[in-house]
Structures are given as structure tokens and as C-alpha cells.
Amino acid sequence: MSILDNKITVPKPVQGTPDATGKLDDLLALMARLRADCPWDRKQTNHSLIPYAIEEAYELGEAVQSDDDEDIKGELGDVLLQVIFHCQMYAEQGRFDMSDVITTLQEKLVRRHPHVFEAETLKDDAAVKIRWDEIKAEEQQAREARGKSKRRLDNVKAGSALMQAQNVQKQASTLGFDWDGVTGAVEKLDEEIAELKHELTDKSIVEIKANIREVEKELGDCMFALVNVARKLNLDAEAATLTCVHKFKSRFGYIEEQLALSGKRLEDSDITEMDALWEAAKQHERSS
């Protein structure tokens, strides 16, 4: 746009086969070309891209943990792709463009760092965090003054479904909406599992598929209730799930390795053989 002249700039598609120049304007022109000529890119919407944005953020986290420069560069690029993809579509809608996003970020960074750009003095990072939160609260008050009021649970930060579930429950607990101990949470979990079983038991696959949205709701209720049990035990549901994912990948890797030693692929095996190797993987874990 920009915000100053109220003019939104929709990037013009690059012509021919572009070179990798490392310049933002060239990247925006490349994205415009993809939106114009790639059927998949052209089909996307801001809402359809949400799962990809979340996935790329997690993959960036894994790359940073691996400390591999090539992986990190690739994943940072994938995150940047989500930014320019969204900006391209919002510019096409006449709402705002990349310049607006950058301007908004610059203003926010200056506003939230008065100890850097103004006379304020903060002695350490803890003081900086406190001041940051105060400024965010002031920004929220300004939003409410513009009619953008939030309800209490709207303050929960975005994150994975498990993270949001646990944070929502924590916030509700501070407002008095909670059981005293873990027993109530476990009983609620049993209740939700029973409701899910009711939707699945003695039903054909055709009947289940015909009622799949209700099944999805009941499954979500079970997962939400299970997160609540984790919270009551002071466990992190996200960390617990990631531990399980790592364990599953490790055991399945063991199955693949053992099959390879006998000259077989996963595709050459069956569930009986793989299940036996799964149990062997568990024994291997205990002995190592």
C-alpha cells in the first residue's frame, strides 16, 4: 500500500524463468507468477493455507534443533513463503500488501522497545518482558476502544490444538471453572469416551461416514478431556504427545531395520510380523 498513500500494490508476475537473486521484490514477483500460472497455487485461499503455516513453523523448530544450516535455511524459506503467499492474496483482494505488513511490524517493534528507542531504562530481560506485556495490554485497550473487544479466553495464545486446549483450560481454571482434583477430569474423560464409542459401536463404515462430523466432534471432546487430565497432573500435553510420537517413530524404525536385515521391505511384511517386531522393539528399549 501503502498505509500512507492508501494505495495497495499487487506485485506483477515475473516473466520467463527467473534467477534466484535474493531480493524481496523479485520473490514477490515470483509468487505473483505462481498465483497466475500454477493451478495449485491459484486454488489456495488464506484459510486453506492455515495448516501449512502451522506445519512450516514446527518444521523450522525441528531444523533449528538439528543445527543444520541447509535445513534451517530451507525451513526459514518455507516460513517466508507462507508470509508472501498470504500477502499476495490479500493484495489481490485489495486489503493490504507486503509493504503494509512490514510497516506494521516496524511500528510494533519500535513501540514495544521504549528502552531502546526512548529514554526508558530497563535493567534486565525480566524487566523487558514485564514492560513488553504492559505495552501489549495498552495495545489491547486501544483495540477495545475501537470496538475490537475480546472475551476472557480470547487472550489464549495461538499454537497447536493441544497447546491451545491446555492453555484455555488453565485460563478457565483461574476464573474458577475447574474441578478440585484429577478425579473429575478422569470421570469426564470416561464420559466422553463412552459417547465416542456410542457413535462407533455396532455401526457399519457407511453409517460412520454418514455421521462423520458428529464422530469428529466426539473425538475432539475425548482429546480435550484427555488434555485436561494432563493439566490436572501438571503434565504438558504437547510434550507428552511429542514423546509418544518419538517413541512410535523409534519403534517403527526398529521394525524397518529388522526387516531389512532379513532382506525384506515393509511392503513385503504383514501386520502379524510387524506386531511381533513391535514387541521386540519394546524389549530392545528396556534393555538399552
Order of alpha helices (4+ residues) and beta strands (2+ residues): alpha-alpha-alpha-alpha-alpha-alpha-alpha-alpha-alpha-alpha-alpha-alpha-alpha
